[in-house]
Amino acid sequence: MDFFDDIFKKLFPKRNKTIPLIKENLKRSEKENLEFQIWSASGDAKYWFARIYESYHLKREGQPSSDIEVHLFASAASNGIAITYTNAMSSKQFRFIFDKLKESVLKLPYPYKLYTSDRAHYERTHYIETIEKHYLKPVYGTSKEVGNELKTDGQLPQFYGNILIEYIQIDGEPSFIRLLANIYSDRLFLDALSFEELVKKILN
């Protein structure tokens, strides 16, 4: 198997049906929440989000990334990015980025709600994989921008689709963050908004 194909399949695997060793609700302690709020309002948060956004654009243009690697995924039903961990930041900063992506989705001009947050541990052949997950869904048919229902010929807006944010750790060490927007092609819904627009809004 080609080396880059192998990396891509790890970053954007097909649905994993393996039963986790442990699965639990994802909850942060009061201390963790306070540290996150302080970091979220800091220049450090703005710096890393700007670096990720820069790397995203370089990748789309086929140019080498800067100091943080971003991978792209696109299919008929999903679009996504994966952000590889770099030793230029701490593991705590990387976890903060994961949680801030969730907060950024909740602050979009279109209404989203947090459907679930959980943590699962999987026993792989040679390692333990831990996946922390935030799963967000749009509040269909409404918009904070207009404050009322949006319908066109009976169709509902799906905005950017359902959004999945995952933080993957290997043997307790940070590996990458994956963000996927899954869209519907059902006639019930209008076409989804652009994934590029979503990335711009949540990273700026």
N, C-alpha and C positions, 0 to 999 in steps of 0.2 A: 504493500500500500504506500502511495506517495506520502512523504512526510507532512506536507501541508494539508493534504486531504485528511490525514489522521488528526491533526490539530483541529481542523474545522469540525470534524465529527464529534470531538470532545467538547468544543465550545457550543455547538448547536446540535445536540444529539436528537435522535428520534425519541418519542415518548418512552420514558423508562418505566417498565412495569415491575421492577424489582421492589419487593416489600422492604421498607426501611427497618433497621434494627430498632430505632426509636424515632417517634414523631411527636412533637409537642408544639403548643402555641408559642409564638415568639414574643417574649416580653422583655423589655429593658428595665433595669433597676432605676431608681430615682437618681443615683449618681451618674449612671450612663446617660440618662435623659438630660441631666444638667450639663454634662460635658458636651453632649451633642449640640445643645442649644447654643452654648458659648462658641463652639467651633463653627456652627452653621452661620453665625453672624460675623465671622472673622474674615480677614483677608486671605487666610489660608484656604478656606472653602472656595472663595472666588477664584483664587489662583488655580486650584486643581480642576475646577469645572471649566475654566477657560482653556487649560492645557488639553483636557479631554475633547473639548469641542474643536480645538485646533487640529488634533490628531484625527478626529472624525472626518474633517474636511480634507485633510491631506490624503487620507485613505480613499475617499470618494474620487479624488483626482488622480489616484494611482501613484502618489508620491510617498516616500518614506515618512513614517510617523516621527514625532519628536521624542520626548523622554517617556511617553506612555503609549503603549500599543493598543490600538482599537481595531477590532475585526468587524466586518459587515456581513449581514445575512439578509437575503431577500427571496421570497417565494410568492406564489399567488395568494396565500392565506396569511403570511406572516412577514414582518420586517423586524430586524433587530441589530443590536450591536453587542459586542463583548469587550470588556475593558480588562486587560491583563494587569495583574498586580506588578508594581515596580518597587524595588528596594529604596527608591528615592523618597517614599513615604512610609509611615508606620502602618502596622496592621490595623490600629485603631482608626487612623485617618481613612483607610480603605473601607472599613465598616461604616464610618460616618457617611462616606460617599453613597453607599448602598441605601442607607436610611434617608439621606437627603434627596435622592432620586424619587423616593416615594412621596416625600413632602412636596417636591416640585410638581408632581403629577396632581396632587390634591389642590395645588394652587393654580392650576390651569384655568383659563377663562371658561372652559367647559366643565360641567360638574362631574367629578369622579368620586367614588366611594371605595374605601378599603374593604375588600370582600374577605380576605384572610391574610394572616401573617403566621408562618410556622417555620419550624426547624426540623429537619430530618437527617438521620445518620444512616449511611449505606455502607455495607461491607463489600468492598470490591476485591478483586483477586489479590492485589498487592498493597492495598491501602484502604483507609476509611475516608469516605467522602461525606462532607457535611454541607447541606444546602439550606440556606436561610432564604425564605421567599416572602415577597409582598405581591399580592394579586389584587389588582384594582379594576373595577368595572365602571363604565359610564352610567350616569343616571339618564336613561334613555328618554328623549322627548322634551328635555328642558335645557336651558342655557343660562348661565349666570350673566352673560352679556345682554340678553334681552329680557330675562326674568319671566319668560312664559314658555308655553309649549311650542316646539318647532315641528311642523309636519309639512310635507310636500306630497300631494296626491296620496295621502294615507301612509307615506313612508316616514320612518323615524331616523334621526341622525344617530350614527354610531360614533361620531367624533373620530378619535384615533383607534377605536376598537378596544378590546380588553388588553390590559397591560400587565405583563409579568416581569418582575424584577427579582433576580436571584443572585445570591452571594455564595460562591462555591469555595470551600476550603478542603485541602488535601492533608490528612493527618494533622488537622488543627492549624495548618498554615494557610494564609490567604492565597488564592489562585487567580480567580477572575470574577467579574460581575457581568451578568448577562441581563439585557433588557429586550423584551420582545413585545411587539404590538400585533395581536391576532385580530384579524378583521373578518366580517361576515360578507358573503356575497349573496345572501338571501334578499329576495325582493321586498321584504319587510323594511329593510334599511336602505338609507341613502349611501352613496359611496363614502368610504372613510377619507378623512383628511390626510394630508401628506405626512409620511413618517419623518421626512426631513424637517418639516415644520415642528413636529413634536420634539425632535432632538434639540432644535434651536431653542424652543421655549423652556424646556426643562434644564438645559445646561447654561442658559443665560439668565 
